[in-house]
């Protein structure tokens, strides 16, 4: 099976999450607005990219009781995918 292609934004998100994962010992508690600001992208683009990464099993999006994205967790598969991206540079 072919590896799904990632957009530049999705690659940037994975790299950012790996750095944050190491800094915070695995749990990223930034708000959606902070993610948008850090990535310098539109909120909708970030939301779609995060959902794609979650669907592929590379991140877990934790939800608040109201259903809003509350935190992100990088999965082992996500860490491996980010390491692959790093090895291509």
N, C-alpha and C positions, 0 to 999 in steps of 0.2 A: 504494500500500500504506500502511495506517495505521501510524503510529509506535507501537511497543509502549509501554504505560503502565508507569511506574515506581512502586514503592512509596516511601513516605517514607524507609525505610531505604536503598533503592537510591540514591535521590537524595543522601542524606547520605554514603553510601559514595563516590559519584562526586565530590562536592564535596571530601571529605577526601582522596581520591586525587589530585585536581588540585593541591591545596595541597601535598601531600607530593611530588608529581611535580616541582613547581617547586623545592621545597626540596632535593631529592636528585638533581636532574638526570635524572629519568626512571625510577629504579629504587627501588621501595619494598621495603625488607628487614625490615619489622616482622613479628613473629611473629603467628600467628593469635590468641594470647592478647592481644597488644597491640592488635590490631584490635578484638577484642571489648570490651576495656576502654575504648579510645578512643571507640568508638561506643555504649557503655553498652547493649549488647544481649546476648541469649543467643547462645551459640556456634553453635547450629544455624541460627538466623535469619541470622547473618552468613554462614555457609557456603553456605546456599541462595541468598542474595542475590548473593554473589560468583560462584557458579556461573551464575546467570542473566545477570549482566553479562558473564561470559566467553562464554557461549553466544551472546549478542547481538553479540559482537565488540568490546566496549568495553574489556575488560581481558584480559590474559594472566596466567594463574596458573602461575608457575614451580613445579616440583615437585622435591623432594629425591629422592635415589635410592630412598628408602623409600616414595615416593608422596605424602608430606605436602606441603601448600602451603608453599612456601619464600619466595617473593617474588611481588609483583604488578607488572605493567607496564601502564600506561595506554596504550591504542592511540590513534592519531590520531582514529579514529572516537569513542573514549571522550572525548577532549579536546573534540571538536566537540559531543558530546552534553552534556557538562558546561557548555560555553559557552552552549548553548541554554537550559539550566536557569537559568543565571545571568541571562540576558536576560529571563526571565519575571518576575523579582523587581524 
